[in-house]
Amino acid sequence: MLKITIKLSTLCILLFSVAINAQKVSSKLIDSISKEPVPYANIIFKTSGTISNEEGKFTFLFGKNAKPTDTLMISCIGYETIKRPLTQFTDSVIFMAPKTNELREVILTNKNYTAKEIIEKVRENIAKNYNFDLTKKRLFFRESSHQNFVKTDYKLKKSSIKEFNKAFLDSVLRSVPKNNSYYTEVLCDLYGNFTREKQKIDMIKASELYDKNNEIGLEAFEDKFERIINDNVKPDSYFKIKSGIFSQKIKPEDLQGKKVDSTDAEALKKKIEDQKKREAERKSNFSKYRKTTLASMMQDLFFQEKTKLNFIRKSNKYNFEIADLAYVGNDAAYVIKFAPKGGADYKGTLYVNMEDFAILRADYENVKLVKNFKLLGISFSIFRSKGKMIFAKDATDLYSLQYLEKEDASRFGIKRPLKIVEKNKNVKGRRKQNELSVKLNMAMTNSEKFEVVVFNTDAVSSTTFESFKEKNTVTATYMPAYNPEFWKGYNIIEPNQAIKDYTVIE
C-alpha cells in the first residue's frame, strides 16, 4: 500500500509539472454551502496576485521558476483562507468554506472603539499606511461600454430639399445602432504615483471588441448625406443651425469629406502623409486616453484630497456603524457601514484592519442622482455610480492598490426643435435658399464599467521615472468576437460570460 501511495503521489507531481510548464491554473471559486460563485477573492502567489471576477472565475500564470511544492493562497472576506501547494490545484472548481466569526473574543481584548473613532484613526494613518511613492505597476485594464437609444421620436415640420424627406430621416435613424457595446482590454506598466501629473504608461498589448458593421452603416449615411449636399447646396452658401434661441453658423465643407483629385500627385502625396500622421496620432491617443482614464480613477481613491468619494476626508457628512467583524485574508477587520448624514451622495461598506487601521476594501454606491441637469429641453443625469477598491501590502510593507472597479450609468435626452437653413449672400433677393425643420424627442442611456487589477507593484526611483520615455506605438487589435487565445501567456482578469459570448453577426 505504501508503494502504491508513493507512486500515486509521484504521478500527481509529474502531472502537475506538466501544468506548471503550461504556467497556468484556471478555476472557479464556489461557496461550499450556497454553491454560489465567490467574486473578488485574492489569489496570491509569492509577490504576485490577481482577483476572481464577478462570476468567481480566475486564471493565473506562474513564472518559469515555479515549483510544484510552491504555495498558492486564496482568500476572501467571510471564507476560510486556502493555502496549498500548487500540486493540489488541479480542479476546475474550488470550493471555499464560509468562515465562522471568531473575532468577538479578539475585540474584547482591544479597546472598544466607536465607529467614529475608527474612521478618525483611518484618516490619521493614511500617510503611513499607503504607498505614495513612485512605483511601476503591471496591470490589466478592461473597459466595457453599452449605449442604448430608448427614444428616437421626431416630427418633420418642413423640408425644401426633396431628398431630405421622412424616408431619408427614417433611414438615418435606422443607420444609427439602437444598442451598441464596446469592450477594450489593455495590459500595461503604469509608472508613477497617485498624482495625475506623475503618470507614464508603457503599453504591452491591447484589444478592442465591437461591431464594425455599425461604422459601415454610418459611413453609408455620410456618403448619401454628402451627395445630397453637393447636388442641392450652392458652393458659396453657408448654414445656419438653430435650436430655439441658439444658433450656429457653419460652412458646407464642414459637413463634407475633402476629396482629392487622383491625377494630382502632390495632393495624393499630402493625403498619404496626412493619413500617416492621423495613424500616429491614433496610436498616441489610444495610449493617452487609457493613461488619462487610469489617472482619473486614481484621483478618486478614498484617500485623495479632492476625491468625490469623500466618506473619509469629509466623514462629518456621513453616519458610521460597526456592522460586523471579519477576516480579510489573515487580517482581522472591522466591517463598517456608512450612509449619508445629509446631502452626501454615497453609502457603502468599509473593511478596516484592526491593527493599523488601514482600509483593506471599500465598496460604495450612490443613493441619489450624482448629476441632474435640465435646461431648455436638454437633460442629462448620472443615475448610477458604484464601485470597489481593494488594497494589499506590497514588498515595501505598505498598502498598494490591488483591484479597482468603477461603474457609471447616465441618461441624455433632447426634446426641442431643430432648424437648418441654407443662406447665400451672393444670390439676389432672399438670402435663404433651403430649410429643414424638425422637432426632436430622443433619449439614450450609456453605461460604463472600468476594471483594473494590479499584479505587481515595484518601487522605482525618480531617475528611472524621469528617464522613461513613452513610445505610444501599441494600438488595440480589433476582434469581432472574443478570442481567448489573444491573451495566452499573459495574466488578465477573467472576462465575464457576456464578453465571452459577444460576437458580431456578419
C-alpha positions in Angstrom: 0.0 0.0 0.0 2.9 2.3 0.8 4.4 1.7 -2.6 1.1 2.5 -4.3 0.7 5.7 -2.4 4.2 6.8 -3.3 3.6 6.0 -7.0 0.3 7.9 -7.0 2.0 10.9 -5.3 4.8 10.9 -7.8 2.2 10.7 -10.6 0.4 13.7 -9.3 3.6 15.7 -9.1 4.5 14.6 -12.6 1.1 15.5 -13.9 1.2 18.9 -12.2 4.7 19.5 -13.5 3.0 19.5 -16.9 0.6 22.1 -15.7 3.4 24.2 -14.3 5.2 24.0 -17.6 2.0 25.4 -19.1 2.4 28.0 -16.3 -1.4 28.4 -15.7 -4.0 27.5 -13.1 -7.6 28.2 -14.1 -10.6 27.6 -11.9 -13.9 28.8 -10.5 -14.4 29.6 -6.8 -17.7 28.3 -5.3 -19.3 28.8 -1.9 -19.3 25.2 -0.4 -22.7 25.8 1.3 -24.7 28.0 -1.1 -22.9 26.8 -4.3 -22.8 30.5 -5.4 -19.7 32.0 -7.1 -17.2 33.7 -4.8 -16.3 37.0 -6.6 -13.3 39.3 -5.9 -11.2 36.8 -4.0 -7.5 37.4 -3.7 -5.3 34.8 -5.5 -1.7 35.3 -4.3 1.5 33.5 -5.4 4.7 34.8 -3.8 4.7 38.6 -4.5 2.2 38.5 -7.4 -1.6 38.2 -7.4 -4.9 38.5 -9.2 -8.6 38.7 -8.4 -11.5 36.4 -9.2 -14.1 38.1 -11.4 -17.7 38.7 -10.6 -18.5 35.1 -11.6 -15.8 33.7 -9.3 -13.5 32.7 -12.2 -9.8 33.3 -12.4 -6.8 32.3 -14.4 -3.3 32.8 -13.0 0.0 32.4 -14.8 3.2 31.4 -12.9 6.8 32.3 -13.7 9.1 29.7 -15.3 10.7 29.1 -11.9 7.5 27.9 -10.2 7.8 24.6 -8.4 5.1 22.1 -7.7 5.7 22.5 -3.9 5.3 26.3 -4.0 2.2 27.6 -2.2 -0.8 29.4 -3.8 -3.1 31.3 -1.4 -6.7 32.1 -2.0 -8.5 34.4 0.4 -11.8 36.2 0.5 -13.8 38.1 3.1 -16.0 35.7 5.1 -14.2 32.5 3.9 -11.5 30.2 5.2 -8.2 31.0 3.5 -6.9 28.3 1.3 -3.1 27.7 1.3 -2.0 24.7 -0.7 1.0 23.5 -2.8 0.4 24.0 -6.5 0.1 20.2 -6.9 -3.3 20.4 -5.3 -4.8 22.9 -7.6 -5.9 20.6 -10.4 -9.7 21.0 -10.3 -11.7 23.4 -12.5 -13.8 24.2 -9.4 -12.5 25.2 -5.9 -15.0 25.2 -3.0 -14.5 27.8 -0.3 -15.8 27.2 3.2 -17.6 30.1 4.9 -15.7 31.2 8.0 -17.4 31.3 11.4 -16.9 34.5 13.1 -14.3 34.0 15.8 -13.5 37.7 16.3 -15.8 38.6 19.1 -13.2 37.4 21.7 -10.5 39.3 19.9 -12.3 42.6 20.1 -12.8 42.2 23.8 -9.0 42.2 24.3 -8.7 45.6 22.5 -10.2 48.9 23.2 -13.9 49.1 22.2 -13.6 51.9 19.6 -16.7 53.5 18.3 -17.2 53.6 14.5 -16.4 57.3 14.5 -13.1 56.8 16.4 -12.1 54.1 13.9 -12.7 56.4 11.0 -10.7 59.1 12.7 -7.8 56.6 13.1 -8.1 55.7 9.4 -7.7 59.3 8.5 -4.7 59.8 10.9 -2.9 56.8 9.5 -3.4 57.3 5.7 0.1 58.8 5.2 1.9 56.0 6.9 -0.3 53.1 5.7 -0.4 53.6 1.9 2.4 53.7 -0.7 2.5 57.2 -2.2 6.0 56.7 -3.7 6.8 56.3 -7.3 6.1 52.7 -8.5 5.8 50.5 -11.5 2.5 48.7 -11.6 1.9 45.8 -14.0 -1.8 46.0 -14.5 -4.7 44.8 -16.7 -7.4 47.4 -17.6 -10.8 46.5 -19.0 -13.4 49.0 -20.2 -17.0 47.9 -21.0 -19.4 50.4 -22.6 -23.0 50.0 -23.6 -25.2 52.6 -25.4 -29.0 52.2 -25.8 -31.4 54.5 -27.6 -34.6 54.4 -25.5 -36.5 57.0 -27.6 -36.0 58.1 -31.2 -39.1 60.2 -32.0 -39.2 63.2 -34.3 -41.6 65.2 -36.3 -40.7 66.6 -39.8 -42.2 70.1 -40.0 -40.6 71.4 -43.2 -38.1 70.5 -45.9 -37.4 72.4 -49.1 -35.0 69.7 -50.3 -37.0 66.8 -51.6 -34.3 64.2 -50.7 -34.5 65.4 -47.0 -37.8 63.7 -46.5 -39.3 61.5 -43.9 -38.0 58.4 -45.7 -34.4 59.7 -45.6 -34.7 60.7 -41.9 -36.1 57.3 -41.1 -33.1 55.7 -42.9 -30.8 57.9 -40.8 -32.3 56.6 -37.6 -32.0 53.0 -38.9 -28.3 53.6 -39.6 -27.7 54.5 -36.0 -27.5 51.3 -33.9 -30.1 51.2 -31.2 -27.9 49.1 -29.0 -24.1 49.2 -29.1 -21.4 47.6 -27.0 -17.7 48.2 -26.9 -15.0 46.4 -24.9 -11.3 47.2 -24.7 -8.6 45.4 -22.8 -5.2 46.7 -22.1 -2.1 45.2 -20.4 0.5 47.8 -19.5 3.0 49.0 -17.0 1.9 52.2 -15.3 4.8 54.3 -13.8 4.1 57.0 -11.2 2.3 57.7 -8.0 -1.3 58.8 -7.4 -0.7 62.3 -8.7 -2.3 63.0 -12.1 0.9 64.7 -13.4 3.1 61.8 -12.3 1.8 59.1 -14.7 3.5 57.4 -17.6 2.3 54.4 -19.5 4.1 51.6 -21.3 1.6 49.7 -23.4 2.2 46.0 -23.8 -0.8 44.6 -25.6 -4.4 45.7 -26.2 -7.6 44.6 -27.9 -11.0 46.1 -29.0 -14.2 44.1 -29.3 -17.1 45.8 -31.0 -19.3 45.7 -34.2 -17.6 47.3 -37.2 -20.9 46.9 -39.1 -22.2 49.9 -37.2 -19.3 52.0 -38.7 -20.2 50.8 -42.2 -23.8 51.8 -41.7 -22.9 55.3 -40.6 -20.3 55.7 -43.4 -23.1 54.9 -46.0 -25.3 57.5 -44.4 -22.5 60.1 -44.5 -21.9 59.4 -48.3 -25.6 59.8 -49.0 -25.8 63.0 -47.0 -22.7 64.4 -48.8 -24.3 63.6 -52.2 -27.5 65.5 -51.2 -25.4 68.5 -50.1 -23.4 68.5 -53.3 -26.5 68.3 -55.5 -28.6 70.9 -53.7 -26.4 73.4 -52.0 -24.6 76.2 -53.7 -20.8 76.2 -53.2 -20.7 79.7 -51.7 -23.6 79.1 -49.3 -23.4 78.7 -45.5 -25.7 77.0 -43.0 -27.5 78.5 -40.0 -28.3 75.8 -37.5 -30.9 76.9 -34.9 -32.4 75.2 -31.9 -34.7 77.6 -30.0 -32.8 80.7 -29.1 -29.4 79.1 -30.0 -27.8 79.3 -33.4 -24.5 78.3 -35.1 -23.1 79.2 -38.5 -21.1 76.6 -40.5 -19.8 76.1 -44.0 -20.9 73.3 -46.4 -17.3 71.9 -46.5 -17.6 71.3 -42.7 -20.3 68.8 -43.4 -18.4 67.0 -46.2 -15.3 65.0 -46.6 -12.5 66.6 -48.6 -12.0 64.9 -52.0 -8.6 64.5 -53.7 -8.0 64.6 -57.4 -6.4 61.2 -58.3 -4.3 62.9 -61.0 -2.8 65.4 -58.6 0.4 63.7 -57.4 1.2 66.4 -54.8 -2.3 66.3 -53.4 -2.2 62.4 -53.2 1.3 62.6 -51.5 -0.1 65.1 -49.0 -3.1 62.9 -48.4 -0.9 59.9 -47.7 1.3 61.9 -45.3 -1.9 63.1 -43.5 -3.1 59.6 -43.2 0.2 58.5 -41.7 0.1 61.5 -39.3 -3.5 60.6 -38.3 -2.5 56.9 -37.7 0.4 58.1 -35.5 -2.0 60.3 -33.6 -4.5 57.5 -33.2 -1.8 55.3 -31.7 -0.7 58.1 -29.4 -4.3 59.0 -28.4 -5.1 55.4 -27.7 -2.4 55.2 -25.0 -3.0 58.8 -23.8 -6.8 58.1 -23.3 -6.1 55.0 -21.3 -3.5 56.8 -19.2 -5.9 59.7 -18.6 -8.7 57.3 -17.6 -6.4 55.5 -15.2 -5.1 58.7 -13.7 -8.7 59.9 -13.3 -9.6 56.7 -11.5 -6.6 57.1 -9.2 -7.8 60.6 -8.3 -11.0 59.1 -6.8 -9.3 56.7 -4.4 -10.8 57.4 -1.0 -7.6 58.9 0.5 -7.1 61.6 -2.2 -7.6 65.2 -1.1 -10.2 66.1 -3.8 -11.9 62.8 -4.3 -15.7 62.8 -4.8 -15.7 59.6 -2.6 -15.3 61.8 0.4 -16.5 59.4 3.1 -13.1 59.6 4.9 -11.9 63.1 4.0 -15.2 64.6 4.9 -16.5 62.0 7.3 -18.7 64.6 9.1 -21.1 64.2 6.2 -21.7 60.5 6.9 -23.0 58.2 9.7 -20.9 55.2 10.5 -21.7 52.0 12.4 -19.7 48.8 13.2 -21.8 46.1 11.4 -19.6 43.1 12.0 -16.1 41.7 12.3 -14.4 39.6 9.7 -11.1 38.3 8.4 -9.7 39.8 5.2 -7.1 37.2 4.4 -5.3 36.7 7.6 -6.1 40.2 8.9 -8.8 40.8 11.4 -11.0 43.7 10.3 -13.9 45.9 11.4 -16.8 45.9 8.9 -18.2 49.4 9.0 -21.3 50.5 7.1 -21.6 54.2 6.1 -24.6 56.3 4.8 -25.1 60.0 4.1 -25.9 62.1 7.1 -27.4 64.9 4.9 -26.6 65.8 1.3 -23.7 63.3 0.6 -24.0 61.0 -2.4 -22.8 57.6 -1.3 -23.4 54.6 1.0 -21.3 51.5 1.4 -19.1 49.2 3.4 -15.5 49.6 4.7 -13.2 46.8 5.9 -10.7 48.3 8.3 -7.6 46.5 9.6 -7.9 46.2 13.4 -4.1 46.6 13.9 -3.1 49.5 11.7 -6.5 51.0 10.7 -5.9 50.7 7.0 -8.9 50.3 4.8 -8.4 47.0 3.1 -11.5 47.2 0.9 -14.2 49.8 0.2 -17.5 49.2 -1.6 -19.7 52.2 -2.4 -22.8 53.1 -4.4 -24.8 56.3 -4.9 -28.0 56.9 -3.0 -29.3 59.7 -5.3 -28.6 61.2 -8.7 -25.0 62.2 -8.9 -25.7 64.7 -11.6 -29.0 66.0 -12.8 -29.2 68.7 -15.4 -32.3 70.0 -17.2 -32.5 73.2 -19.3 -34.5 74.2 -22.4 -35.4 70.7 -23.4 -31.9 69.1 -22.8 -31.4 66.8 -19.9 -28.5 64.8 -18.5 -28.3 62.7 -15.4 -25.9 60.2 -13.8 -28.2 57.8 -12.1 -25.7 55.0 -11.1 -22.2 55.4 -9.7 -20.8 52.4 -7.8 -17.5 50.6 -7.4 -15.0 49.0 -5.1 -11.3 49.3 -4.3 -9.1 46.6 -2.7 -5.6 47.2 -1.2 -2.9 44.7 -0.2 0.6 45.1 1.2 3.4 45.3 -1.3 7.1 44.5 -1.0 7.7 47.7 1.0 5.1 46.6 3.6 2.9 49.4 2.6 -0.6 49.1 1.1 -0.9 49.4 -2.7 -3.9 49.2 -5.0 -4.7 45.6 -6.0 -8.1 46.0 -7.6 -10.3 48.9 -8.7 -13.8 48.8 -10.2 -15.9 51.7 -11.2 -19.4 51.6 -12.9 -21.4 54.7 -14.1 -24.7 54.9 -15.9 -26.2 58.0 -17.4 -29.1 59.3 -19.5 -29.1 62.0 -22.1 -32.3 63.4 -23.6 -33.2 66.2 -26.1 -36.8 67.5 -26.6 -36.6 70.6 -28.7 -36.9 72.0 -32.3 -34.0 71.9 -34.7 -33.8 74.0 -37.9 -31.1 74.0 -40.6 -31.3 76.9 -43.0 -29.1 77.4 -46.1 -28.2 81.0 -46.8 -26.3 82.7 -49.6 -25.3 86.4 -49.6 -24.4 86.3 -53.3 -27.9 85.4 -54.5 -30.1 88.3 -55.4 -33.3 88.6 -53.4 -33.8 86.5 -50.2 -30.7 85.0 -48.8 -32.5 81.9 -47.5 -32.2 79.1 -50.1 -33.4 75.9 -48.3 -34.7 74.9 -44.9 -35.1 71.8 -42.9 -37.1 71.9 -39.7 -37.8 69.0 -37.3 -38.9 68.6 -33.7 -36.8 66.1 -31.8 -37.7 63.9 -28.9 -34.8 61.5 -28.3 -33.1 59.9 -25.3 -30.3 57.4 -24.8 -28.6 55.7 -21.9 -25.0 54.9 -21.5 -23.3 52.6 -19.0 -19.6 52.2 -18.5 -17.6 49.8 -16.3 -13.9 50.0 -15.7 -11.9 47.2 -14.0 -8.2 47.4 -13.0 -6.3 44.5 -11.5 -2.7 45.2 -10.4 -0.5 42.1 -10.5 2.8 43.6 -9.2 3.9 46.8 -7.6 7.6 47.6 -7.7 9.4 50.7 -6.4 11.1 52.9 -8.9 13.5 55.8 -8.4 12.9 59.4 -9.5 15.7 58.9 -12.0 14.1 55.8 -13.5 10.7 57.6 -13.7 12.1 60.7 -15.4 14.2 58.7 -17.8 11.4 56.5 -19.0 10.0 57.7 -22.4 6.6 56.8 -23.5 6.6 55.2 -27.0 2.8 55.0 -27.6 3.2 52.6 -30.6 0.8 49.9 -29.4 -2.8 50.1 -30.6 -5.7 47.7 -30.0 -6.2 44.6 -32.1 -9.8 44.5 -33.4 -11.8 41.4 -32.7 -15.4 40.8 -33.9 -15.7 38.0 -31.2 -13.9 37.3 -28.0 -10.7 35.3 -28.6 -9.3 33.6 -25.5 -6.1 32.8 -27.4 -5.3 36.5 -27.7 -4.2 36.8 -24.1 -2.5 33.4 -23.9 0.7 33.7 -21.9 -0.5 36.9 -20.0 -2.2 37.5 -16.7 -5.6 39.2 -17.0 -8.8 39.3 -15.0 -11.1 36.6 -16.4 -13.9 38.0 -18.7 -17.5 37.6 -17.7 -19.9 35.4 -19.7 -21.3 38.4 -21.6 -17.9 39.2 -23.0 -17.1 35.6 -23.9 -20.5 35.3 -25.7 -20.1 38.6 -27.6 -19.9 38.0 -31.4 -20.6 40.2 -34.4 -23.3 38.9 -36.9 -21.9 39.5 -40.3 
